[in-house]
C-alpha cells in the first residue's frame, strides 16, 4: 500500500509539473491572440514549439508508463473515492494517445496543419475550395493514419471513434449518430414550422447602433452578475473569441465588438463566461493531476451554451437586465419593449454560417459536419467532392444552398487544424445543457423567478457542485447519468426548444 | 578546427535553447505587471519558479562547463572577428557566476528577497524603516556571502566589485568612485548656482490638466517618431514603467498616466522607448547566444537617458513637437510659449525622490546610494544606521533633509530585491550617453537642426550601428572607448549640463 502511494505520488508530481509547463504554453497562446506584436510571431512560434516539445517529452517519458502500469496492476489505496481510479484511467488515456502516435506522424500533422491553416485563411478569403483541397486531402490521410495508430481500425474498431474520443472521452460514433438522428427528426419540422410562421420577431433591432464602450461595460456587468470572477480572470478583445483557463485564479475571456450587431459581443461574452465559470469552478487542489481538467469539450460546451442560451436568452433574464440595457443603449432600445427585445434575441432563421446560427438551427449545422467527417474518414467521400456534398446537405437540412465556398465548406477553421471529431461536441453540449438544466430546475425550484430577480448564484453553485469541481473524474456520459439519473437524451433539448419557440412564433 | 566548430556550435545551441526558455519567463513577467488577474499571482509564481529552475539547470549543466573550457584552451577559428572570443568570454562569465554560488545561497536569496519585497512595500507605506531593517540585515549578509563566493574577498578582491560586475561587466568600484567624485565636484557648484539663480522656469505648467487619452496618443506618436517600431512592440500601462525585450520582434514598453503631471508618462515613454530601441536594434541572428544581449545596464541606461534627456528635453526636439503638443493639450498649453514650455520641462530643484529628479541633481542621488552600498558591503555601515547616514548625505549633497524614511532610504525597491551594485549603472548611463552624444554629433553633423525637422532616424541608425547591433561583444568600458576614441569621462556630461542649464537659469 505504501508502495502504491509512493508510485501514485510520483505519477501526480510528474503530471503536475508537465501541466504547469503546459499552462505556460496556454498563457503564450492567449497572448498570441490578444497582445503579441505582429513582428513577434516567429519568436512566439519558437517559444511554443520549444514548450510543446518539452511537455510532450515529459508526458511520454517511459517512467510515466511504468508508473501507470504499476498502478493499474497494484493494490488500490483504501478510501480513494474513485479519484485514484479516475486519475489512473485518465493518465492511461493521455499517455496512450501520446505514445501510440509515431513521432513522424505527430511532426507531419503539426507541419501540415500549420501550413494548411495559413492556406485556409487565403482560400476562404478567395472563396476558393480548390486552393484548400490538396491540404484537406493531406489532413484526411494523416487523420486516418492517426486513427489507425490509435487502434481505431483494428478488429471492430471504428476509426472515427478514436478521433471523437480525443474531444469527448468515451464517445462512440454510433451513439452520437443515433441521438443526432432523433434530434434531427424533431428539429426539421420545428424549423419548417417556424419558417412558415406568421408571427415574426423584429431582428433589425439588434443591428442598430450599440457603442462599443457601452457594450463592453454591459457585457462585463452581465458576466460578473452570473458569477464570473474578475478577481480571478479578465476580458479582452481578440479576432476570434475564446476562453483560456490558464490555471488557478487566472481565466481569461475574449470577445469582439461590432457596433452594429448587439448579440456578437453580449452573447459571446455570456458564452465564454460560461466556459470561464467551469474553469473557475475546477478543484484547485486537483490542478495538474490527470483529472484536474474539464471533463470533455462537450461538457465544456454545455456550460457555455447554458449561460448563453438557457439563461441569457430567457425571458426571465431580460426581466432583470432589460431596464439596464435600455439605460445603456438609449438610442437603440429606448422605444423597444422588453417583449420585442426578447423576441429579437431569439430570432430563428436558416442561415449559412454556423457561428451565427440561432439556437434551433445550430444543431443542424453540426450534424452536416458530423456526417461529412465520417464519410471523409471512412473514404466514402473524397475531399474533392466536399463542396457539392456540403451544399446538398444544406439544401436538404436547412432549405438553403450556399452561393459559394466561403459561406459553405470553407467557413470553419477546424479541418485546417486537423480537428476532425471536434464538431459533434457542440451539439452534444446543447443536449447536455438541456438535460442538466432540467435537473437544476428540479433541485433549485423556480429558476425563472430567480433569474428575474438577478439571482444567478444558485445555478452557478449547483453547476460548481455537480459539474465543475469534479473535473475529469467521470467520463462525460457517466457524469450526465450520475447528475440527471438518466443517459443522455435529445428530449430535454427538444422540449426546451418547443416550450420556448412555439409561443414566440405563435405555433 | 572542425572540432572547435562542433564544440562552439553545441555551446551556442544549448545557450539559445536556455535563452529561448528564459524569454518565456520574461513574457510571463511582463504579463504579471500588466494583465495578470490578482487571483492568478500564486499560479504565476509557480510557473516562474518552474521556468527559473529549468533555465538555471540548463545554464549550469556540467557539459556547458566542459564546452567552455575546451573552447578556451583549443584553437581559435579563423576569421571570428572577435565574436567567437566574446561569446566564450560571456559564456564563462555567466557560467561562473551561476555555478560558483552554492544552491543553498541562491535559494535563500530568492526566498529572502521575495519576502523582503513584500515587507518593503509595507514598510514604505508606513514610512517605518525599523520594519524593513531585519530584512536589510539578512540581505546585506547574503550579498556579502555572495560576493565572497564569487571571489570578491580573495586576495586583492573587492567584494563590491563582483556585485557591480553583475550589472556592469568589468566595472571596478575604484574607477566608479573616481569618476563619481569628479562628476560630483562639478555638479555641486552647478546645483548651488541654479538654486540661487533669479531666473526660474515655471514648472507649474506641467501640473495642469493633461487628459490621459491625449497623453497616450502624443507619447505613442513621439515613440514612433524616434523610431520605436510598433510592428515589433507595444505600449501598455503598469504601476512601475519598464521595457521588456521579450525576443526578436517583441519589445514591450509600459508607462503610467497622471492627468496632472505631464512629464511622468511623456518622458517616461521616451525613456522606455530608448531602452526599446536598443532591444529592437540587437542583432536578431545573435539572439540566444552569449553576446546576443545588451552590453550592460549602464549602456542600456545610456540609451534611455539619451532619448529622454539629450533628445526629448532639448530645445530642438520641442521646435518640432511643440505645435503638436499645443494642439493635443489646448487647455494646458494654449497660452504657453514654446520657450516657457522648454524651461518647464527642464526645471532643476533638489528633491527627495530619485525617480522624479531632474537631469542635474539625478546623479547626486545615485552617488549617495553608491556610497552607502559600499559601506554596507564592507561592514563600515550597519543597516540600523542607514536612515541617519542617508539623511546626512542628502543634507550634504542636496541641501535638503528627508522628513521621513518613505521619502528617504525606503524609496527604492532595489535593496529589498537584493540589487546592491545596481545603482551606479544609472549615473554611468548618463555619462555614457553624454560621451556617445558628442561623437554622434561629430559624425552626424547638426543634430539639433535634424531634431527641429523631426529627423530622428540618423541618430537612431547611428546608435544601431555603433551600439545596438553589437550586443555584448565588447565590455562596456571598451565599447565606449571604441566608439568615442576615449575612456569614459565625466566631462561630456558636465559640458552638456552647463551648456544647457547655464543659459536657462541665466548663469
Interface residues (C-beta under 8 A of the other chain):
Chain A: X17 X20 X21 X23 X24 X27 X28 X31 X35 X36 X37 X38 X39 X40 X41 X42 X43 X44 X46 X47 X50 X51 X229 X230 X231 X232 X233 X234 X236 X246 X247 X248 X249 X250 X251 X252 X287
Chain B: X17 X20 X21 X23 X24 X27 X28 X31 X35 X36 X37 X38 X39 X40 X41 X42 X43 X44 X46 X47 X50 X51 X229 X230 X231 X232 X233 X234 X236 X246 X247 X248 X249 X250 X251 X252 X287
